[in-house]
Amino acid sequence: MKRLLVLTLFMGSIIVTAQNNSELTKHYETYYKQMKVQGDAQGVINALTHLNILSPSQARKDTLAYVYLNERKHLQALNTIGIEQNSTDSDLAVEVKAVSLKALGQPKLAIPHFEALIKRNSNPNIAYELAELNLQTNNLVEARKHVAYGLANSKDDMMIPFYETQQPYQVSLKAAFTYLKALIKFNEDKVANIDAAILILDEALKLAPNFNLAQVSKNAISSLKAKPKEAPKN
């Protein structure tokens, strides 16, 4: 009799817990929808976090990580879905890992995820990221390969933003790839290739006269040119 009573109470608690979880899940699903309507990012994060506890879902985790990414909370995004490269990752998860690792200054860890992205969806924007990251890690062969692809496949209306000035600006993707091409040329031989790199930077500036970063790089590289020695004074 005692055992039957304990079992009845135990089963009753399971039913109550299940009902409570179901009600809470419905509540946070409604809350999540309302936060999206209001454009409240922190509310969306709170709702998805509760939903992932109540009813775990990889899709919800990926979405939560993407919201963190959009809020520039890159560490939180990676803590949500990890940094491992998995063939079963959704496109969203791969993008979150790639962009967040790049933002956190981890180019070597970011590259494999960008490579996975470009295999799934080959396009010049991802090629630019790979060219830039490989240049940062001094893998000039890979950087050159992605620049060549980008120059061949970029359309005139494709743009890319830059943020090194107080006022962000955009240039054509072709100009940006030309800029990277110049940096690759310079890094191949920082003495012999100064003039060649400057000529390529001039091409980038011709495509985008407002390209501040290209102008700054040109000035820096030009300053490395050997200055003629002054004639000895009598």
N, C-alpha and C positions, 0 to 999 in steps of 0.2 A: 504493500500500500504506500509505504514511504517512498519507494523507488518510483512508483507511478506518479506520485505527487511532484517529485523532483523533475521527472521527465516532462510532465505537463507544463510546469513553470518554465522549464528550459525552452520548450517548443514555443511557448507563448512569448518569451522574450525575443526569440528569433523572428517571429512574425511581426512583433512591434518594431524591432530594429529595421526590418525590411521595409515596413510601411513608412517609418521615419525617413529612411534613406531615399525611398521613392519620392516622398513629399519634398525633401530637401533638394533632390535632383531637379524636380520640376520647378521648384522655387528659383534655383540658380540658373536654370535654362531660361526662365522668364527674365530674370535679372540681367543675364548676359545679353539677351536681345535688346532690352531697354538701354543698357549701357552703350551698345553699338549705335542705337538710334540717337543717343545724346552725344555721341562722339567722346565718351569718357574713357580714355585709355586705361587709367588705373582701375576703373570699375570693371572693364573687360578682363584685365589681368586677375583681379580678385575673383570674378565669376569663374573663369577658366581654371584657376587654381583649386577652387572648391569642387568643381565638377570632376577634375582629375583625381581628387581624393575620393569622392563619392562613387564615381564610375570611370575608372581609368580608361583612357583611349589614346592611342598613338597620334591619331589625327588631331585631338585636342591639344596634346603636348606640342605638336608641330605648330599649331595655330598660336598657342601661348608664346612659344619661342619667337615666332614671327612678330607678334605684337611687341615683345621686348626689343627685338631688332629695330622696329620702326621708332621706338622710343629711345634708341641709342643705348640701351641697357644690354650691351653685348655679353658681359660676363653672365648676367642672369639668363640670357638666351641660351648660352652654352651649358650652363648648369641644368637647364631644363631638359635638353636633348643630348648632351654630351658632344665630344669632338671626334669620336671614332668614325671611320669611313665604312659604311655598310651599304651593300648593294641593294638592300631592301628599303633604304631611305627614300622618302618622298622627295620630289623636286624642291618642295618648300624647305624641308629639313636640310638638304644639301646646300641650298642658297643661304640659309641662316648660318650654317657652320662656316661656309666660305667667307661670307661678308664679315661676320663677327670676328673670326680669327685674323683677317686682314686688319680690321679696325683696332684690334688689340696688339698690333705689331708683331704678328706671328706669321710671316710670309711663307716659311717652309711648311707649316702646318696647313695654311690656307690653300696652297697650290693644288694638292690632290683633290680637294673638294671642287675647286674651279675646273680642274681637268674632268672631273665626273660630270659637272654641269655642261661643259662644252660638248661632251660625248652625247649627252641627252638632247641638247638644243644648241647646235653649232651656230654662233652668231658673233659679229664683230665686237659687241660690248663685252662679252666674256673673254674674247681674245685679247682685248685691251688690258683687262685685269691680269690675265696670265702673262702678257708681255711685260707689264709693269712689275709684277711680283718676281718674275724670273730675272729681270734686270736688277732688282734689289738684292737678289741672292747671287748675282754675278753669273748666272747661267745664260750666257749670251747666245748660245746656239738655240735654246728654246725661245728666248725672247725674240730673236730674229725671225724665227719660224712664225710666231704669232703676229708679229708686225707685218710680215709679208701677207699673211692671210687677211689681216684687217684692212690693209691698203687695197687689196684686190676685191674685197667684199663690202666695204663701206659705201653707203650711198651719200650723195651730197647733202641730203636733209637730215642725216644722222648727227646728233649733237651730244656733247659730253660736258658736264659742269666742272668748274675748278673753284677752289675755295681759299686759295692762299692770300687773297687780298681781302680788304674789309668788305668790299662789295663783290659777291660771287658773280661769275660770268660764265658764258658758254662759248665753246668753239666747235667747229666741225670735227667729227671723229677722224676724218682724213688728216686734218691738221695735227690732231693729238698723236696719231700713229707716226706721222712724219717727225714730230718732236721726239718720240721714243727712238725712232730710227737714228736720229742724230746722236742721242745719248749712247746708244749701242756702239755707234761708230767711234765716238770719243773714247769709250771704255775699252775698245779693242786695242788702242794704243794712244795713251794720253799725251804723247809728244808728237808723233808723226801725223795723227789724224785731227789735229786742232782745226786746220783750215777746212778740211772735208766736213767736219761736224758743223762748223759755222755756216757753210753753204747749205747744208740740209736744214738747219734752223731757219735760214732765210726763206727756204721753201715753205716751212711751217708758218712763218710770219706773213708770207704772201697770201697763204690760204686764210689766215686769221690774224689780221693786223692788231686785234685787241688781245692777242695771246700773251699775257703778261709773263707767265712762267717760261715760255720760250724765249722771250726777250731777256729775262733775268739770267737764264742759262747761257744765252749767247754772250752776254756781258761778262759772265764769270769765266767762260772758256776763252774768250778773247783776251782777258787779262793775263792768261797763262802764256801768251805768245812771248817769245824771247824779245826783249827790248834791245835795240842796237846800242852798242857800247859808245859812250861819249869819247870824243877825241881828247887825248891828254892835253891839259892846259900848259902853256909855256911859262 
